[in-house]
Amino acid sequence: MKASSINTIKSELEQRTHKDLLSFCLKLSRFKLENKELLSYLLFESDDVTGYIEAIKKDITFEFGQINYSNIYYIKKGVRKILRRANKQIKFTELKLAEVEILIHFCNSFIDFKIPMQKSVQLKNIYLSQVNKIKKAIMTLHPDLQYDLTRQIKIIEEK
């Protein structure tokens, strides 16, 4: 089965009743956890984006504290898991400023928890790719924000 285009779905949804739309949303939330998380964000947390970003930062810090440091394999696995969750939450907000703030916190936590980048090329590549991703996202923001956030990036790169 081929999925319809967004425009086709939008026009069809405009013709449906409120009750139908509600049942569609509930069905979507049952089939995949990510759909349920997105609906939760849209309904309960989209009004307070700064609070949502702070909650994500706390989660990232907590998760870095829970990484198993006994083996480099477990460290890589833990870092990728944290990054995957952070990217999913960034996708929900759809804001470049939120993306930059969360990824800067990820990079700071990466350094603060003394992840051994020198022992693993993959860990170093993960870190460097996030720094590059931050730089690209900063270029799309307002010039005043660009200046402040670029200073934060320089501090991260010096560590």
Sine and cosine of phi, psi and omega as CSV:
sin_phi,cos_phi,sin_psi,cos_psi,sin_omega,cos_omega
0.00,0.00,0.75,-0.66,-0.01,-1.00
-1.00,-0.09,0.70,-0.72,0.00,-1.00
-0.97,0.26,0.58,-0.81,0.03,-1.00
-0.97,0.22,0.29,-0.96,0.02,-1.00
-0.96,0.28,0.28,-0.96,0.00,-1.00
-0.89,0.46,-0.66,0.75,0.00,-1.00
-0.89,0.45,-0.65,0.76,0.02,-1.00
-0.91,0.42,-0.70,0.72,0.01,-1.00
-0.90,0.43,-0.67,0.74,-0.01,-1.00
-0.87,0.49,-0.72,0.70,-0.01,-1.00
-0.91,0.41,-0.58,0.81,0.03,-1.00
-0.94,0.35,-0.63,0.77,0.01,-1.00
-0.92,0.40,-0.54,0.84,0.03,-1.00
-0.90,0.43,-0.42,0.91,-0.02,-1.00
-1.00,0.03,-0.20,0.98,-0.05,-1.00
-1.00,0.09,0.34,-0.94,0.02,-1.00
-0.99,0.14,0.22,-0.98,0.02,-1.00
-0.87,0.49,-0.64,0.77,-0.01,-1.00
-0.90,0.44,-0.66,0.75,0.04,-1.00
-0.89,0.46,-0.70,0.71,-0.01,-1.00
-0.89,0.47,-0.64,0.77,0.03,-1.00
-0.90,0.44,-0.68,0.73,0.01,-1.00
-0.92,0.39,-0.58,0.81,0.05,-1.00
-0.90,0.45,-0.69,0.72,0.01,-1.00
-0.89,0.46,-0.66,0.75,0.01,-1.00
-0.92,0.40,-0.62,0.79,0.07,-1.00
-0.91,0.42,-0.66,0.75,0.05,-1.00
-0.86,0.51,-0.66,0.75,-0.05,-1.00
-0.93,0.36,-0.39,0.92,0.01,-1.00
-0.98,0.20,-0.45,0.90,-0.15,-0.99
-1.00,0.08,-0.48,0.88,-0.04,-1.00
-0.57,-0.82,0.67,-0.74,-0.02,-1.00
-0.88,0.47,-0.61,0.79,-0.01,-1.00
-0.89,0.45,-0.61,0.79,0.06,-1.00
-0.89,0.46,-0.65,0.76,0.01,-1.00
-0.91,0.41,-0.65,0.76,0.03,-1.00
-0.91,0.42,-0.65,0.76,0.03,-1.00
-0.90,0.44,-0.71,0.71,0.04,-1.00
-0.88,0.47,-0.63,0.77,0.04,-1.00
-0.89,0.46,-0.69,0.73,0.04,-1.00
-0.88,0.47,-0.75,0.66,-0.06,-1.00
-0.89,0.45,-0.61,0.79,-0.06,-1.00
-0.99,0.16,-0.64,0.77,-0.19,-0.98
-0.92,-0.38,-0.42,0.91,-0.16,-0.99
-0.85,-0.52,-0.14,0.99,-0.05,-1.00
-0.94,0.34,-0.34,0.94,0.02,-1.00
-0.96,0.28,-0.49,0.87,-0.03,-1.00
-0.86,-0.50,0.98,0.20,-0.07,-1.00
-0.92,0.39,-0.63,0.78,-0.01,-1.00
-0.90,0.44,-0.63,0.77,0.06,-1.00
-0.91,0.42,-0.62,0.79,0.03,-1.00
-0.90,0.43,-0.67,0.74,0.02,-1.00
-0.90,0.43,-0.67,0.75,0.03,-1.00
-0.90,0.45,-0.62,0.79,0.04,-1.00
-0.90,0.43,-0.65,0.76,0.04,-1.00
-0.90,0.44,-0.67,0.74,0.03,-1.00
-0.88,0.48,-0.67,0.74,0.04,-1.00
-0.89,0.46,-0.66,0.75,0.03,-1.00
-0.88,0.47,-0.67,0.74,0.00,-1.00
-0.89,0.46,-0.72,0.69,0.01,-1.00
-0.88,0.48,-0.69,0.72,0.02,-1.00
-0.88,0.47,-0.71,0.70,-0.04,-1.00
-0.91,0.41,-0.59,0.81,0.07,-1.00
-0.89,0.45,-0.56,0.83,0.04,-1.00
-0.94,0.34,-0.36,0.93,-0.04,-1.00
-1.00,-0.05,-0.05,1.00,-0.04,-1.00
-0.91,0.42,0.64,-0.77,0.07,-1.00
-0.99,0.15,0.93,-0.37,-0.06,-1.00
-1.00,-0.04,0.18,0.98,-0.07,-1.00
-0.95,0.30,-0.44,0.90,-0.08,-1.00
-0.57,-0.82,0.59,-0.81,-0.02,-1.00
-0.88,0.47,-0.50,0.86,0.03,-1.00
-0.88,0.47,-0.71,0.70,-0.01,-1.00
-0.93,0.36,-0.53,0.85,0.06,-1.00
-0.91,0.42,-0.74,0.67,0.01,-1.00
-0.87,0.50,-0.69,0.73,-0.01,-1.00
-0.89,0.46,-0.68,0.74,0.01,-1.00
-0.91,0.41,-0.67,0.74,0.00,-1.00
-0.91,0.42,-0.68,0.73,0.02,-1.00
-0.89,0.45,-0.60,0.80,0.02,-1.00
-0.90,0.43,-0.70,0.71,0.02,-1.00
-0.89,0.46,-0.70,0.71,-0.02,-1.00
-0.91,0.42,-0.64,0.77,0.01,-1.00
-0.88,0.47,-0.70,0.72,0.01,-1.00
-0.92,0.39,-0.64,0.77,0.02,-1.00
-0.90,0.44,-0.68,0.73,0.01,-1.00
-0.90,0.43,-0.59,0.81,0.03,-1.00
-0.91,0.42,-0.66,0.75,0.00,-1.00
-0.95,0.31,-0.52,0.85,0.10,-1.00
-0.90,0.44,-0.64,0.77,0.00,-1.00
-0.88,0.47,-0.56,0.83,0.01,-1.00
-0.91,0.42,-0.66,0.75,-0.08,-1.00
-0.96,0.28,-0.56,0.83,-0.03,-1.00
0.86,0.51,0.42,0.91,0.02,-1.00
-0.92,-0.39,0.76,-0.65,0.01,-1.00
-0.92,0.40,-0.59,0.81,0.01,-1.00
-0.90,0.44,-0.65,0.76,0.05,-1.00
-0.90,0.43,-0.66,0.75,0.03,-1.00
-0.86,0.51,-0.72,0.69,-0.03,-1.00
-0.90,0.43,-0.73,0.68,-0.03,-1.00
-0.88,0.48,-0.69,0.72,-0.03,-1.00
-0.93,0.38,-0.69,0.72,-0.02,-1.00
-0.94,0.34,-0.56,0.83,0.10,-1.00
-0.90,0.44,-0.67,0.74,0.05,-1.00
-0.90,0.43,-0.63,0.77,0.06,-1.00
-0.86,0.52,-0.74,0.68,-0.02,-1.00
-0.91,0.41,-0.65,0.76,0.05,-1.00
-0.89,0.45,-0.66,0.75,0.03,-1.00
-0.92,0.40,-0.61,0.79,0.05,-1.00
-0.83,0.56,-0.69,0.72,-0.02,-1.00
-0.97,0.23,-0.70,0.71,-0.08,-1.00
-0.89,0.46,-0.56,0.83,0.00,-1.00
-1.00,0.04,0.15,0.99,0.10,-0.99
0.81,0.59,0.79,0.62,0.09,-1.00
-0.93,0.37,0.80,-0.60,-0.11,-0.99
-0.97,0.24,0.99,0.13,-0.01,-1.00
-0.91,0.42,-0.53,0.85,-0.06,-1.00
-0.93,0.36,-0.31,0.95,0.00,-1.00
-1.00,0.04,-0.27,0.96,-0.10,-1.00
-0.63,-0.78,0.82,-0.57,0.05,-1.00
-0.92,0.40,-0.60,0.80,-0.01,-1.00
-0.89,0.45,-0.67,0.74,0.02,-1.00
-0.90,0.43,-0.66,0.76,0.03,-1.00
-0.90,0.44,-0.65,0.76,0.02,-1.00
-0.91,0.41,-0.62,0.79,0.06,-1.00
-0.87,0.49,-0.74,0.68,-0.02,-1.00
-0.88,0.47,-0.76,0.65,-0.04,-1.00
-0.91,0.42,-0.59,0.81,0.02,-1.00
-0.92,0.39,-0.55,0.84,0.04,-1.00
-0.95,0.32,-0.61,0.79,0.06,-1.00
-0.89,0.45,-0.68,0.73,0.03,-1.00
-0.91,0.42,-0.62,0.78,0.03,-1.00
-0.90,0.44,-0.62,0.78,0.04,-1.00
-0.90,0.43,-0.70,0.71,-0.02,-1.00
-0.87,0.49,-0.66,0.75,0.02,-1.00
-0.91,0.41,-0.65,0.76,0.00,-1.00
-0.93,0.36,-0.56,0.83,0.01,-1.00
-0.89,0.45,-0.59,0.81,-0.04,-1.00
-0.89,0.45,-0.32,0.95,-0.01,-1.00
-1.00,-0.02,-0.09,1.00,-0.06,-1.00
-1.00,-0.02,0.10,-1.00,0.04,-1.00
-0.89,0.46,0.58,-0.82,-0.06,-1.00
-0.83,0.56,-0.59,0.81,0.04,-1.00
-0.90,0.43,-0.70,0.72,0.05,-1.00
-0.91,0.41,-0.61,0.80,0.02,-1.00
-0.85,0.53,-0.69,0.73,-0.03,-1.00
-0.89,0.45,-0.76,0.65,-0.03,-1.00
-0.89,0.46,-0.70,0.71,-0.06,-1.00
-0.96,0.29,-0.53,0.85,0.06,-1.00
-0.91,0.42,-0.60,0.80,0.08,-1.00
-0.89,0.46,-0.66,0.76,0.03,-1.00
-0.90,0.44,-0.62,0.78,0.02,-1.00
-0.90,0.44,-0.66,0.75,0.02,-1.00
-0.89,0.46,-0.60,0.80,0.05,-1.00
-0.90,0.43,-0.67,0.74,0.02,-1.00
-0.90,0.44,-0.69,0.72,-0.04,-1.00
-0.92,0.39,-0.47,0.88,0.02,-1.00
-0.96,0.27,-0.43,0.90,0.00,-1.00
-0.94,0.35,0.00,0.00,0.00,0.00
